[in-house]
Amino acid sequence: MVYLCASVPVARANVLGKLEGQPFGPEDLDPRTAPVLVTASVPADRYVDVVTGRGCAAVGLPETYPRDRARRRIGWKRCQPIGQAAFQAGAAGIACRSAAPMSPPGGEELAWFQRRRLRRGRTRPFDDWFWPRPA
């Protein structure tokens, strides 16, 4: 499984989510070992829809995903069986709303099942993609 972010702001939110609760922040990461951003061309295929309200309901998630109706974050324990069922059914992956804590509204990710090869594009070092550039 490869987790792909649909945009740089979603990738940034994922890094910040991984660092949540740590005694250091992104400014403390060594640029030589910090996350890089790799562009990829994703093939058109059959992806499970966890982006629309209808798609969420179809897989047994509330239309409020990535949060439940009480506004609590829905975790991997609830989502993993959905992913396993999608994989076993032959889906190419799951297109979903980003669950990263600071993801922008409408942010999306793709859990891609590696049934085919991705075409990799440019690789950008952390300091080049993570920090927003002044306008």
C-alpha positions in Angstrom: 0.0 0.0 0.0 1.2 3.5 -0.9 -0.5 6.5 0.6 -0.6 9.4 -1.8 -1.6 13.0 -1.1 -3.6 14.9 -3.7 -1.9 18.2 -2.9 1.1 19.8 -1.2 -1.1 21.2 1.6 -2.4 17.6 2.3 1.2 16.3 2.3 2.2 19.1 4.7 -0.8 18.2 7.0 0.3 14.6 7.1 3.8 15.5 8.2 2.4 17.8 10.9 0.1 15.0 12.0 3.0 12.5 12.3 4.9 15.0 14.4 1.9 15.7 16.7 2.8 15.2 20.3 6.6 15.0 19.6 9.0 17.2 21.5 10.2 18.6 18.1 8.6 20.2 15.1 9.3 20.3 11.3 11.8 23.1 11.8 14.0 20.7 13.8 14.2 18.0 11.1 17.5 17.4 9.3 16.8 18.3 5.7 18.9 15.4 4.6 16.6 12.9 6.2 13.3 14.8 6.3 10.4 13.6 4.1 10.7 14.3 0.4 7.8 14.9 -1.9 7.6 12.6 -4.9 5.1 13.4 -7.7 3.4 10.4 -9.2 1.1 9.7 -12.1 -1.8 7.6 -10.9 -3.5 5.5 -13.5 -7.3 5.9 -14.1 -8.8 2.9 -12.4 -11.6 1.6 -10.2 -11.1 3.3 -6.8 -13.4 2.9 -3.8 -15.1 6.2 -3.1 -14.7 7.5 0.5 -14.8 11.1 -0.7 -18.5 11.6 -1.2 -21.2 11.2 1.4 -22.7 8.4 -0.6 -19.4 6.7 -0.9 -18.7 6.9 2.8 -22.2 5.4 3.5 -21.6 2.6 1.0 -18.5 1.4 2.9 -20.2 1.7 6.3 -18.7 5.0 7.4 -20.7 8.1 8.5 -21.1 10.9 6.0 -19.1 13.0 8.4 -15.9 10.9 7.8 -13.0 11.4 8.9 -14.9 12.2 12.1 -17.9 10.4 13.6 -21.1 12.2 14.4 -19.7 13.1 17.8 -16.7 14.8 16.0 -14.2 12.2 17.2 -11.6 11.1 14.7 -12.3 7.7 13.1 -9.2 5.6 13.4 -7.4 2.9 11.5 -9.1 0.1 13.5 -12.4 1.0 11.9 -10.9 1.7 8.5 -8.6 -1.3 8.0 -11.4 -3.8 7.4 -12.7 -1.5 4.7 -9.3 -1.4 3.1 -8.9 -5.2 3.3 -12.3 -5.8 1.8 -11.6 -3.4 -1.1 -8.2 -5.1 -1.7 -9.8 -8.5 -1.8 -12.5 -7.3 -4.1 -9.9 -6.2 -6.6 -10.1 -2.5 -6.2 -7.1 -0.4 -7.3 -7.3 1.6 -4.0 -9.4 3.9 -1.9 -9.9 7.6 -2.7 -10.7 9.3 0.6 -11.0 12.5 2.4 -7.8 13.3 4.2 -7.9 12.4 7.9 -4.7 14.4 8.6 -5.5 16.7 11.6 -4.7 20.0 9.8 -5.7 19.0 6.3 -7.3 21.7 4.3 -11.1 21.5 3.6 -11.7 19.1 0.7 -8.2 17.6 1.1 -7.9 14.1 -0.5 -5.7 11.1 -0.3 -5.4 7.9 -2.2 -4.5 4.5 -0.5 -3.1 2.9 -3.6 -2.8 -1.0 -3.6 0.3 -1.3 -5.9 -1.4 -3.7 -8.4 0.4 -1.8 -11.2 3.5 0.4 -11.2 3.2 4.1 -10.5 5.0 6.5 -12.8 7.3 8.5 -10.5 8.0 12.1 -11.3 10.1 14.8 -9.7 11.5 14.4 -6.2 11.6 17.6 -4.1 13.6 18.0 -0.9 11.8 18.9 2.3 12.9 22.5 2.5 11.8 23.0 -1.1 8.2 21.8 -0.7 7.2 21.9 3.0 7.7 25.6 3.8 5.2 27.9 2.1 6.9 30.5 -0.2 6.0 34.2 0.2 3.7 35.4 -2.5 
